[in-house]
């Protein structure tokens, strides 16, 4: 199997290192996390998949909440449809 070298910033490296299981390679951890995201069909599935990761930083949380608010504002669904 061939390999490729990639660069990630320190914050991403630390989050990935924390998300990988003991004895799991970074390649296996990335593959596992990508598979979880690919199989997700709802926002809830994505959030459950992210549950194994470290909590979001305050900055990341604010970005996430902003995106959710923008998406909700752009849709005309009834609030009961969002539950």
PyMOL Python script that loads the backbone (N, CA, C, O; Angstrom):
from pymol import cmd

cmd.read_pdbstr("""\
ATOM      1  N   UNK A   1       0.850  -1.173   0.000  1.00  0.00           N
ATOM      2  CA  UNK A   1       0.000   0.000   0.000  1.00  0.00           C
ATOM      3  C   UNK A   1       0.893   1.233   0.000  1.00  0.00           C
ATOM      4  O   UNK A   1       1.868   1.306   0.749  1.00  0.00           O
ATOM      5  N   UNK A   2       0.556   2.194  -0.841  1.00  0.00           N
ATOM      6  CA  UNK A   2       1.335   3.421  -0.878  1.00  0.00           C
ATOM      7  C   UNK A   2       0.848   4.370   0.210  1.00  0.00           C
ATOM      8  O   UNK A   2      -0.250   4.211   0.741  1.00  0.00           O
ATOM      9  N   UNK A   3       1.664   5.344   0.529  1.00  0.00           N
ATOM     10  CA  UNK A   3       1.307   6.323   1.546  1.00  0.00           C
ATOM     11  C   UNK A   3       1.491   7.723   0.989  1.00  0.00           C
ATOM     12  O   UNK A   3       2.238   7.932   0.033  1.00  0.00           O
ATOM     13  N   UNK A   4       0.804   8.675   1.595  1.00  0.00           N
ATOM     14  CA  UNK A   4       0.921  10.091   1.271  1.00  0.00           C
ATOM     15  C   UNK A   4       1.130  10.844   2.569  1.00  0.00           C
ATOM     16  O   UNK A   4       0.599  10.458   3.611  1.00  0.00           O
ATOM     17  N   UNK A   5       1.885  11.891   2.510  1.00  0.00           N
ATOM     18  CA  UNK A   5       2.098  12.751   3.671  1.00  0.00           C
ATOM     19  C   UNK A   5       1.210  13.977   3.520  1.00  0.00           C
ATOM     20  O   UNK A   5       1.178  14.606   2.462  1.00  0.00           O
ATOM     21  N   UNK A   6       0.484  14.313   4.594  1.00  0.00           N
ATOM     22  CA  UNK A   6      -0.363  15.506   4.587  1.00  0.00           C
ATOM     23  C   UNK A   6       0.035  16.395   5.751  1.00  0.00           C
ATOM     24  O   UNK A   6       0.618  15.933   6.731  1.00  0.00           O
ATOM     25  N   UNK A   7      -0.284  17.665   5.632  1.00  0.00           N
ATOM     26  CA  UNK A   7      -0.025  18.608   6.712  1.00  0.00           C
ATOM     27  C   UNK A   7      -1.351  19.033   7.332  1.00  0.00           C
ATOM     28  O   UNK A   7      -2.299  19.363   6.620  1.00  0.00           O
ATOM     29  N   UNK A   8      -1.411  19.024   8.648  1.00  0.00           N
ATOM     30  CA  UNK A   8      -2.579  19.522   9.368  1.00  0.00           C
ATOM     31  C   UNK A   8      -2.075  20.462  10.457  1.00  0.00           C
ATOM     32  O   UNK A   8      -0.961  20.319  10.961  1.00  0.00           O
ATOM     33  N   UNK A   9      -2.925  21.429  10.808  1.00  0.00           N
ATOM     34  CA  UNK A   9      -2.462  22.323  11.870  1.00  0.00           C
ATOM     35  C   UNK A   9      -2.488  21.599  13.210  1.00  0.00           C
ATOM     36  O   UNK A   9      -3.123  20.553  13.347  1.00  0.00           O
ATOM     37  N   UNK A  10      -1.812  22.147  14.170  1.00  0.00           N
ATOM     38  CA  UNK A  10      -1.626  21.509  15.467  1.00  0.00           C
ATOM     39  C   UNK A  10      -2.948  21.194  16.145  1.00  0.00           C
ATOM     40  O   UNK A  10      -3.098  20.135  16.754  1.00  0.00           O
ATOM     41  N   UNK A  11      -3.898  22.097  16.045  1.00  0.00           N
ATOM     42  CA  UNK A  11      -5.200  21.892  16.683  1.00  0.00           C
ATOM     43  C   UNK A  11      -5.902  20.665  16.094  1.00  0.00           C
ATOM     44  O   UNK A  11      -6.479  19.867  16.833  1.00  0.00           O
ATOM     45  N   UNK A  12      -5.854  20.514  14.781  1.00  0.00           N
ATOM     46  CA  UNK A  12      -6.480  19.367  14.124  1.00  0.00           C
ATOM     47  C   UNK A  12      -5.753  18.085  14.519  1.00  0.00           C
ATOM     48  O   UNK A  12      -6.391  17.068  14.791  1.00  0.00           O
ATOM     49  N   UNK A  13      -4.441  18.131  14.551  1.00  0.00           N
ATOM     50  CA  UNK A  13      -3.652  16.960  14.959  1.00  0.00           C
ATOM     51  C   UNK A  13      -4.032  16.519  16.368  1.00  0.00           C
ATOM     52  O   UNK A  13      -4.224  15.329  16.616  1.00  0.00           O
ATOM     53  N   UNK A  14      -4.141  17.472  17.291  1.00  0.00           N
ATOM     54  CA  UNK A  14      -4.474  17.145  18.678  1.00  0.00           C
ATOM     55  C   UNK A  14      -5.873  16.536  18.778  1.00  0.00           C
ATOM     56  O   UNK A  14      -6.088  15.598  19.545  1.00  0.00           O
ATOM     57  N   UNK A  15      -6.822  17.064  18.010  1.00  0.00           N
ATOM     58  CA  UNK A  15      -8.181  16.517  18.029  1.00  0.00           C
ATOM     59  C   UNK A  15      -8.205  15.110  17.443  1.00  0.00           C
ATOM     60  O   UNK A  15      -8.883  14.227  17.967  1.00  0.00           O
ATOM     61  N   UNK A  16      -7.471  14.904  16.367  1.00  0.00           N
ATOM     62  CA  UNK A  16      -7.418  13.580  15.755  1.00  0.00           C
ATOM     63  C   UNK A  16      -6.729  12.581  16.682  1.00  0.00           C
ATOM     64  O   UNK A  16      -7.183  11.446  16.820  1.00  0.00           O
ATOM     65  N   UNK A  17      -5.643  12.998  17.310  1.00  0.00           N
ATOM     66  CA  UNK A  17      -4.935  12.118  18.240  1.00  0.00           C
ATOM     67  C   UNK A  17      -5.849  11.714  19.401  1.00  0.00           C
ATOM     68  O   UNK A  17      -5.806  10.573  19.861  1.00  0.00           O
ATOM     69  N   UNK A  18      -6.667  12.648  19.868  1.00  0.00           N
ATOM     70  CA  UNK A  18      -7.584  12.349  20.965  1.00  0.00           C
ATOM     71  C   UNK A  18      -8.738  11.447  20.509  1.00  0.00           C
ATOM     72  O   UNK A  18      -9.280  10.678  21.303  1.00  0.00           O
ATOM     73  N   UNK A  19      -9.108  11.544  19.233  1.00  0.00           N
ATOM     74  CA  UNK A  19     -10.240  10.766  18.720  1.00  0.00           C
ATOM     75  C   UNK A  19      -9.861   9.340  18.357  1.00  0.00           C
ATOM     76  O   UNK A  19     -10.726   8.467  18.293  1.00  0.00           O
ATOM     77  N   UNK A  20      -8.590   9.095  18.122  1.00  0.00           N
ATOM     78  CA  UNK A  20      -8.216   7.743  17.707  1.00  0.00           C
ATOM     79  C   UNK A  20      -8.157   6.818  18.914  1.00  0.00           C
ATOM     80  O   UNK A  20      -7.827   7.229  20.027  1.00  0.00           O
ATOM     81  N   UNK A  21      -8.482   5.579  18.661  1.00  0.00           N
ATOM     82  CA  UNK A  21      -8.476   4.580  19.730  1.00  0.00           C
ATOM     83  C   UNK A  21      -7.051   4.149  20.046  1.00  0.00           C
ATOM     84  O   UNK A  21      -6.137   4.324  19.239  1.00  0.00           O
ATOM     85  N   UNK A  22      -6.883   3.590  21.222  1.00  0.00           N
ATOM     86  CA  UNK A  22      -5.554   3.106  21.612  1.00  0.00           C
ATOM     87  C   UNK A  22      -5.098   2.032  20.620  1.00  0.00           C
ATOM     88  O   UNK A  22      -5.831   1.082  20.346  1.00  0.00           O
ATOM     89  N   UNK A  23      -3.916   2.186  20.097  1.00  0.00           N
ATOM     90  CA  UNK A  23      -3.365   1.241  19.138  1.00  0.00           C
ATOM     91  C   UNK A  23      -3.837   1.446  17.706  1.00  0.00           C
ATOM     92  O   UNK A  23      -3.375   0.757  16.796  1.00  0.00           O
ATOM     93  N   UNK A  24      -4.749   2.384  17.499  1.00  0.00           N
ATOM     94  CA  UNK A  24      -5.269   2.659  16.160  1.00  0.00           C
ATOM     95  C   UNK A  24      -4.345   3.635  15.447  1.00  0.00           C
ATOM     96  O   UNK A  24      -3.923   4.632  16.033  1.00  0.00           O
ATOM     97  N   UNK A  25      -4.033   3.359  14.207  1.00  0.00           N
ATOM     98  CA  UNK A  25      -3.193   4.276  13.429  1.00  0.00           C
ATOM     99  C   UNK A  25      -4.017   5.510  13.054  1.00  0.00           C
ATOM    100  O   UNK A  25      -5.247   5.494  13.103  1.00  0.00           O
ATOM    101  N   UNK A  26      -3.317   6.569  12.682  1.00  0.00           N
ATOM    102  CA  UNK A  26      -4.020   7.766  12.224  1.00  0.00           C
ATOM    103  C   UNK A  26      -4.820   7.451  10.961  1.00  0.00           C
ATOM    104  O   UNK A  26      -5.938   7.942  10.805  1.00  0.00           O
ATOM    105  N   UNK A  27      -4.269   6.645  10.063  1.00  0.00           N
ATOM    106  CA  UNK A  27      -4.992   6.270   8.834  1.00  0.00           C
ATOM    107  C   UNK A  27      -6.290   5.556   9.168  1.00  0.00           C
ATOM    108  O   UNK A  27      -7.334   5.860   8.592  1.00  0.00           O
ATOM    109  N   UNK A  28      -6.232   4.609  10.094  1.00  0.00           N
ATOM    110  CA  UNK A  28      -7.435   3.872  10.486  1.00  0.00           C
ATOM    111  C   UNK A  28      -8.448   4.802  11.153  1.00  0.00           C
ATOM    112  O   UNK A  28      -9.650   4.690  10.912  1.00  0.00           O
ATOM    113  N   UNK A  29      -7.960   5.723  11.994  1.00  0.00           N
ATOM    114  CA  UNK A  29      -8.858   6.657  12.671  1.00  0.00           C
ATOM    115  C   UNK A  29      -9.551   7.567  11.657  1.00  0.00           C
ATOM    116  O   UNK A  29     -10.757   7.793  11.751  1.00  0.00           O
ATOM    117  N   UNK A  30      -8.806   8.081  10.704  1.00  0.00           N
ATOM    118  CA  UNK A  30      -9.393   8.935   9.674  1.00  0.00           C
ATOM    119  C   UNK A  30     -10.422   8.150   8.874  1.00  0.00           C
ATOM    120  O   UNK A  30     -11.512   8.653   8.600  1.00  0.00           O
ATOM    121  N   UNK A  31     -10.086   6.926   8.499  1.00  0.00           N
ATOM    122  CA  UNK A  31     -11.011   6.090   7.740  1.00  0.00           C
ATOM    123  C   UNK A  31     -12.283   5.832   8.538  1.00  0.00           C
ATOM    124  O   UNK A  31     -13.383   5.922   7.993  1.00  0.00           O
ATOM    125  N   UNK A  32     -12.144   5.516   9.815  1.00  0.00           N
ATOM    126  CA  UNK A  32     -13.305   5.257  10.675  1.00  0.00           C
ATOM    127  C   UNK A  32     -14.188   6.493  10.779  1.00  0.00           C
ATOM    128  O   UNK A  32     -15.408   6.396  10.647  1.00  0.00           O
ATOM    129  N   UNK A  33     -13.577   7.663  11.016  1.00  0.00           N
ATOM    130  CA  UNK A  33     -14.349   8.892  11.165  1.00  0.00           C
ATOM    131  C   UNK A  33     -15.041   9.281   9.860  1.00  0.00           C
ATOM    132  O   UNK A  33     -16.190   9.724   9.877  1.00  0.00           O
ATOM    133  N   UNK A  34     -14.360   9.121   8.741  1.00  0.00           N
ATOM    134  CA  UNK A  34     -14.978   9.429   7.450  1.00  0.00           C
ATOM    135  C   UNK A  34     -16.128   8.480   7.152  1.00  0.00           C
ATOM    136  O   UNK A  34     -17.147   8.897   6.600  1.00  0.00           O
ATOM    137  N   UNK A  35     -15.979   7.221   7.507  1.00  0.00           N
ATOM    138  CA  UNK A  35     -17.051   6.249   7.300  1.00  0.00           C
ATOM    139  C   UNK A  35     -18.271   6.624   8.119  1.00  0.00           C
ATOM    140  O   UNK A  35     -19.397   6.508   7.636  1.00  0.00           O
ATOM    141  N   UNK A  36     -18.066   7.073   9.353  1.00  0.00           N
ATOM    142  CA  UNK A  36     -19.194   7.492  10.189  1.00  0.00           C
ATOM    143  C   UNK A  36     -19.928   8.664   9.550  1.00  0.00           C
ATOM    144  O   UNK A  36     -21.159   8.703   9.552  1.00  0.00           O
ATOM    145  N   UNK A  37     -19.186   9.611   9.007  1.00  0.00           N
ATOM    146  CA  UNK A  37     -19.809  10.774   8.378  1.00  0.00           C
ATOM    147  C   UNK A  37     -20.538  10.362   7.102  1.00  0.00           C
ATOM    148  O   UNK A  37     -21.642  10.839   6.839  1.00  0.00           O
ATOM    149  N   UNK A  38     -19.934   9.486   6.313  1.00  0.00           N
ATOM    150  CA  UNK A  38     -20.556   9.042   5.058  1.00  0.00           C
ATOM    151  C   UNK A  38     -21.872   8.309   5.313  1.00  0.00           C
ATOM    152  O   UNK A  38     -22.801   8.406   4.511  1.00  0.00           O
ATOM    153  N   UNK A  39     -21.953   7.592   6.405  1.00  0.00           N
ATOM    154  CA  UNK A  39     -23.160   6.819   6.723  1.00  0.00           C
ATOM    155  C   UNK A  39     -24.247   7.668   7.371  1.00  0.00           C
ATOM    156  O   UNK A  39     -25.391   7.228   7.489  1.00  0.00           O
ATOM    157  N   UNK A  40     -23.905   8.861   7.786  1.00  0.00           N
ATOM    158  CA  UNK A  40     -24.867   9.723   8.466  1.00  0.00           C
ATOM    159  C   UNK A  40     -25.924  10.199   7.467  1.00  0.00           C
ATOM    160  O   UNK A  40     -25.604  10.584   6.342  1.00  0.00           O
ATOM    161  N   UNK A  41     -27.160  10.167   7.889  1.00  0.00           N
ATOM    162  CA  UNK A  41     -28.228  10.638   7.012  1.00  0.00           C
ATOM    163  C   UNK A  41     -28.966  11.836   7.592  1.00  0.00           C
ATOM    164  O   UNK A  41     -29.778  12.461   6.910  1.00  0.00           O
ATOM    165  N   UNK A  42     -28.684  12.154   8.850  1.00  0.00           N
ATOM    166  CA  UNK A  42     -29.317  13.311   9.478  1.00  0.00           C
ATOM    167  C   UNK A  42     -28.273  14.083  10.283  1.00  0.00           C
ATOM    168  O   UNK A  42     -27.181  13.582  10.551  1.00  0.00           O
ATOM    169  N   UNK A  43     -28.621  15.290  10.656  1.00  0.00           N
ATOM    170  CA  UNK A  43     -27.741  16.072  11.520  1.00  0.00           C
ATOM    171  C   UNK A  43     -27.490  15.363  12.836  1.00  0.00           C
ATOM    172  O   UNK A  43     -26.388  15.422  13.381  1.00  0.00           O
ATOM    173  N   UNK A  44     -28.521  14.686  13.353  1.00  0.00           N
ATOM    174  CA  UNK A  44     -28.369  13.934  14.600  1.00  0.00           C
ATOM    175  C   UNK A  44     -27.354  12.818  14.461  1.00  0.00           C
ATOM    176  O   UNK A  44     -26.579  12.560  15.382  1.00  0.00           O
ATOM    177  N   UNK A  45     -27.354  12.146  13.296  1.00  0.00           N
ATOM    178  CA  UNK A  45     -26.367  11.092  13.055  1.00  0.00           C
ATOM    179  C   UNK A  45     -24.956  11.663  13.084  1.00  0.00           C
ATOM    180  O   UNK A  45     -24.042  11.068  13.656  1.00  0.00           O
ATOM    181  N   UNK A  46     -24.793  12.826  12.458  1.00  0.00           N
ATOM    182  CA  UNK A  46     -23.474  13.466  12.448  1.00  0.00           C
ATOM    183  C   UNK A  46     -23.046  13.803  13.868  1.00  0.00           C
ATOM    184  O   UNK A  46     -21.909  13.528  14.253  1.00  0.00           O
ATOM    185  N   UNK A  47     -23.942  14.395  14.650  1.00  0.00           N
ATOM    186  CA  UNK A  47     -23.600  14.769  16.018  1.00  0.00           C
ATOM    187  C   UNK A  47     -23.277  13.549  16.871  1.00  0.00           C
ATOM    188  O   UNK A  47     -22.349  13.588  17.679  1.00  0.00           O
ATOM    189  N   UNK A  48     -24.035  12.462  16.701  1.00  0.00           N
ATOM    190  CA  UNK A  48     -23.715  11.243  17.450  1.00  0.00           C
ATOM    191  C   UNK A  48     -22.340  10.717  17.055  1.00  0.00           C
ATOM    192  O   UNK A  48     -21.590  10.246  17.909  1.00  0.00           O
ATOM    193  N   UNK A  49     -22.005  10.792  15.782  1.00  0.00           N
ATOM    194  CA  UNK A  49     -20.695  10.359  15.320  1.00  0.00           C
ATOM    195  C   UNK A  49     -19.571  11.212  15.879  1.00  0.00           C
ATOM    196  O   UNK A  49     -18.457  10.732  16.090  1.00  0.00           O
ATOM    197  N   UNK A  50     -19.870  12.470  16.115  1.00  0.00           N
ATOM    198  CA  UNK A  50     -18.862  13.370  16.666  1.00  0.00           C
ATOM    199  C   UNK A  50     -18.720  13.222  18.178  1.00  0.00           C
ATOM    200  O   UNK A  50     -17.796  13.775  18.775  1.00  0.00           O
ATOM    201  N   UNK A  51     -19.625  12.484  18.790  1.00  0.00           N
ATOM    202  CA  UNK A  51     -19.615  12.328  20.239  1.00  0.00           C
ATOM    203  C   UNK A  51     -18.317  11.771  20.783  1.00  0.00           C
ATOM    204  O   UNK A  51     -17.968  12.031  21.935  1.00  0.00           O
ATOM    205  N   UNK A  52     -17.592  11.005  19.974  1.00  0.00           N
ATOM    206  CA  UNK A  52     -16.328  10.424  20.438  1.00  0.00           C
ATOM    207  C   UNK A  52     -15.194  11.438  20.434  1.00  0.00           C
ATOM    208  O   UNK A  52     -14.133  11.191  21.007  1.00  0.00           O
ATOM    209  N   UNK A  53     -15.415  12.568  19.794  1.00  0.00           N
ATOM    210  CA  UNK A  53     -14.369  13.580  19.716  1.00  0.00           C
ATOM    211  C   UNK A  53     -14.406  14.478  20.943  1.00  0.00           C
ATOM    212  O   UNK A  53     -15.383  14.498  21.692  1.00  0.00           O
ATOM    213  N   UNK A  54     -13.345  15.204  21.127  1.00  0.00           N
ATOM    214  CA  UNK A  54     -13.312  16.177  22.222  1.00  0.00           C
ATOM    215  C   UNK A  54     -14.429  17.195  22.032  1.00  0.00           C
ATOM    216  O   UNK A  54     -14.850  17.433  20.900  1.00  0.00           O
ATOM    217  N   UNK A  55     -14.913  17.796  23.097  1.00  0.00           N
ATOM    218  CA  UNK A  55     -15.945  18.825  22.934  1.00  0.00           C
ATOM    219  C   UNK A  55     -15.441  19.937  22.028  1.00  0.00           C
ATOM    220  O   UNK A  55     -14.244  20.217  21.960  1.00  0.00           O
ATOM    221  N   UNK A  56     -16.380  20.562  21.335  1.00  0.00           N
ATOM    222  CA  UNK A  56     -16.015  21.680  20.471  1.00  0.00           C
ATOM    223  C   UNK A  56     -15.474  22.830  21.306  1.00  0.00           C
ATOM    224  O   UNK A  56     -15.898  23.045  22.442  1.00  0.00           O
ATOM    225  N   UNK A  57     -14.541  23.557  20.731  1.00  0.00           N
ATOM    226  CA  UNK A  57     -14.070  24.769  21.393  1.00  0.00           C
ATOM    227  C   UNK A  57     -15.199  25.796  21.357  1.00  0.00           C
ATOM    228  O   UNK A  57     -16.158  25.640  20.601  1.00  0.00           O
ATOM    229  N   UNK A  58     -15.089  26.835  22.165  1.00  0.00           N
ATOM    230  CA  UNK A  58     -16.108  27.886  22.155  1.00  0.00           C
ATOM    231  C   UNK A  58     -16.238  28.501  20.769  1.00  0.00           C
ATOM    232  O   UNK A  58     -17.347  28.770  20.306  1.00  0.00           O
ATOM    233  N   UNK A  59     -15.104  28.723  20.106  1.00  0.00           N
ATOM    234  CA  UNK A  59     -15.131  29.320  18.764  1.00  0.00           C
ATOM    235  C   UNK A  59     -15.835  28.390  17.778  1.00  0.00           C
ATOM    236  O   UNK A  59     -16.676  28.834  16.997  1.00  0.00           O
ATOM    237  N   UNK A  60     -15.491  27.089  17.811  1.00  0.00           N
ATOM    238  CA  UNK A  60     -16.135  26.133  16.914  1.00  0.00           C
ATOM    239  C   UNK A  60     -17.623  26.013  17.217  1.00  0.00           C
ATOM    240  O   UNK A  60     -18.432  25.879  16.299  1.00  0.00           O
ATOM    241  N   UNK A  61     -17.990  26.060  18.485  1.00  0.00           N
ATOM    242  CA  UNK A  61     -19.402  25.990  18.873  1.00  0.00           C
ATOM    243  C   UNK A  61     -20.175  27.172  18.306  1.00  0.00           C
ATOM    244  O   UNK A  61     -21.291  27.010  17.813  1.00  0.00           O
ATOM    245  N   UNK A  62     -19.585  28.357  18.376  1.00  0.00           N
ATOM    246  CA  UNK A  62     -20.252  29.551  17.856  1.00  0.00           C
ATOM    247  C   UNK A  62     -20.439  29.465  16.344  1.00  0.00           C
ATOM    248  O   UNK A  62     -21.480  29.866  15.822  1.00  0.00           O
ATOM    249  N   UNK A  63     -19.434  28.944  15.641  1.00  0.00           N
ATOM    250  CA  UNK A  63     -19.554  28.767  14.193  1.00  0.00           C
ATOM    251  C   UNK A  63     -20.672  27.781  13.890  1.00  0.00           C
ATOM    252  O   UNK A  63     -21.495  28.025  13.008  1.00  0.00           O
ATOM    253  N   UNK A  64     -20.705  26.666  14.618  1.00  0.00           N
ATOM    254  CA  UNK A  64     -21.733  25.649  14.418  1.00  0.00           C
ATOM    255  C   UNK A  64     -23.126  26.239  14.643  1.00  0.00           C
ATOM    256  O   UNK A  64     -24.023  26.043  13.823  1.00  0.00           O
ATOM    257  N   UNK A  65     -23.306  26.955  15.741  1.00  0.00           N
ATOM    258  CA  UNK A  65     -24.609  27.545  16.048  1.00  0.00           C
ATOM    259  C   UNK A  65     -25.016  28.580  15.003  1.00  0.00           C
ATOM    260  O   UNK A  65     -26.194  28.683  14.659  1.00  0.00           O
ATOM    261  N   UNK A  66     -24.055  29.343  14.498  1.00  0.00           N
ATOM    262  CA  UNK A  66     -24.340  30.340  13.465  1.00  0.00           C
ATOM    263  C   UNK A  66     -24.825  29.657  12.187  1.00  0.00           C
ATOM    264  O   UNK A  66     -25.784  30.115  11.565  1.00  0.00           O
ATOM    265  N   UNK A  67     -24.179  28.584  11.800  1.00  0.00           N
ATOM    266  CA  UNK A  67     -24.579  27.847  10.597  1.00  0.00           C
ATOM    267  C   UNK A  67     -25.979  27.273  10.761  1.00  0.00           C
ATOM    268  O   UNK A  67     -26.802  27.356   9.848  1.00  0.00           O
ATOM    269  N   UNK A  68     -26.250  26.687  11.934  1.00  0.00           N
ATOM    270  CA  UNK A  68     -27.585  26.134  12.189  1.00  0.00           C
ATOM    271  C   UNK A  68     -28.632  27.242  12.099  1.00  0.00           C
ATOM    272  O   UNK A  68     -29.675  27.055  11.472  1.00  0.00           O
ATOM    273  N   UNK A  69     -28.367  28.390  12.718  1.00  0.00           N
ATOM    274  CA  UNK A  69     -29.330  29.502  12.692  1.00  0.00           C
ATOM    275  C   UNK A  69     -29.546  30.008  11.267  1.00  0.00           C
ATOM    276  O   UNK A  69     -30.678  30.294  10.877  1.00  0.00           O
ATOM    277  N   UNK A  70     -28.475  30.118  10.494  1.00  0.00           N
ATOM    278  CA  UNK A  70     -28.602  30.580   9.107  1.00  0.00           C
ATOM    279  C   UNK A  70     -29.422  29.586   8.278  1.00  0.00           C
ATOM    280  O   UNK A  70     -30.253  29.985   7.462  1.00  0.00           O
ATOM    281  N   UNK A  71     -29.180  28.296   8.495  1.00  0.00           N
ATOM    282  CA  UNK A  71     -29.934  27.293   7.747  1.00  0.00           C
ATOM    283  C   UNK A  71     -31.406  27.287   8.131  1.00  0.00           C
ATOM    284  O   UNK A  71     -32.275  27.141   7.271  1.00  0.00           O
ATOM    285  N   UNK A  72     -31.683  27.442   9.400  1.00  0.00           N
ATOM    286  CA  UNK A  72     -33.079  27.485   9.836  1.00  0.00           C
ATOM    287  C   UNK A  72     -33.781  28.711   9.262  1.00  0.00           C
ATOM    288  O   UNK A  72     -34.934  28.630   8.839  1.00  0.00           O
ATOM    289  N   UNK A  73     -33.086  29.845   9.250  1.00  0.00           N
ATOM    290  CA  UNK A  73     -33.682  31.074   8.736  1.00  0.00           C
ATOM    291  C   UNK A  73     -33.957  30.983   7.239  1.00  0.00           C
ATOM    292  O   UNK A  73     -34.883  31.627   6.746  1.00  0.00           O
ATOM    293  N   UNK A  74     -33.182  30.208   6.521  1.00  0.00           N
ATOM    294  CA  UNK A  74     -33.350  30.115   5.072  1.00  0.00           C
ATOM    295  C   UNK A  74     -34.430  29.121   4.661  1.00  0.00           C
ATOM    296  O   UNK A  74     -34.770  29.046   3.480  1.00  0.00           O
ATOM    297  N   UNK A  75     -34.972  28.362   5.598  1.00  0.00           N
ATOM    298  CA  UNK A  75     -36.003  27.370   5.303  1.00  0.00           C
ATOM    299  C   UNK A  75     -37.361  27.874   5.759  1.00  0.00           C
ATOM    300  O   UNK A  75     -37.454  28.702   6.665  1.00  0.00           O
ATOM    301  N   UNK A  76     -38.392  27.380   5.138  1.00  0.00           N
ATOM    302  CA  UNK A  76     -39.745  27.802   5.521  1.00  0.00           C
ATOM    303  C   UNK A  76     -40.537  26.672   6.176  1.00  0.00           C
ATOM    304  O   UNK A  76     -41.763  26.627   6.075  1.00  0.00           O
ATOM    305  N   UNK A  77     -39.839  25.772   6.840  1.00  0.00           N
ATOM    306  CA  UNK A  77     -40.502  24.665   7.519  1.00  0.00           C
ATOM    307  C   UNK A  77     -41.210  25.154   8.772  1.00  0.00           C
ATOM    308  O   UNK A  77     -40.817  26.134   9.405  1.00  0.00           O
ATOM    309  N   UNK A  78     -42.254  24.440   9.096  1.00  0.00           N
ATOM    310  CA  UNK A  78     -42.927  24.682  10.361  1.00  0.00           C
ATOM    311  C   UNK A  78     -42.022  24.174  11.480  1.00  0.00           C
ATOM    312  O   UNK A  78     -41.305  23.190  11.300  1.00  0.00           O
ATOM    313  N   UNK A  79     -42.052  24.837  12.623  1.00  0.00           N
ATOM    314  CA  UNK A  79     -41.189  24.403  13.728  1.00  0.00           C
ATOM    315  C   UNK A  79     -41.463  22.963  14.126  1.00  0.00           C
ATOM    316  O   UNK A  79     -40.544  22.249  14.528  1.00  0.00           O
ATOM    317  N   UNK A  80     -42.713  22.524  14.022  1.00  0.00           N
ATOM    318  CA  UNK A  80     -43.043  21.141  14.385  1.00  0.00           C
ATOM    319  C   UNK A  80     -42.349  20.142  13.456  1.00  0.00           C
ATOM    320  O   UNK A  80     -42.116  19.001  13.855  1.00  0.00           O
ATOM    321  N   UNK A  81     -42.013  20.545  12.229  1.00  0.00           N
ATOM    322  CA  UNK A  81     -41.322  19.671  11.295  1.00  0.00           C
ATOM    323  C   UNK A  81     -39.863  19.481  11.675  1.00  0.00           C
ATOM    324  O   UNK A  81     -39.229  18.538  11.202  1.00  0.00           O
ATOM    325  N   UNK A  82     -39.317  20.340  12.508  1.00  0.00           N
ATOM    326  CA  UNK A  82     -37.912  20.293  12.875  1.00  0.00           C
ATOM    327  C   UNK A  82     -37.652  19.352  14.043  1.00  0.00           C
ATOM    328  O   UNK A  82     -36.496  19.144  14.409  1.00  0.00           O
ATOM    329  N   UNK A  83     -38.677  18.788  14.629  1.00  0.00           N
ATOM    330  CA  UNK A  83     -38.494  17.906  15.787  1.00  0.00           C
ATOM    331  C   UNK A  83     -38.404  16.483  15.376  1.00  0.00           C
ATOM    332  O   UNK A  83     -38.249  15.605  16.225  1.00  0.00           O
TER     333      UNK A  83
END
""", "prot")
cmd.dss("prot")
cmd.show_as("cartoon", "prot")
cmd.util.cbc("prot")
cmd.orient("prot")
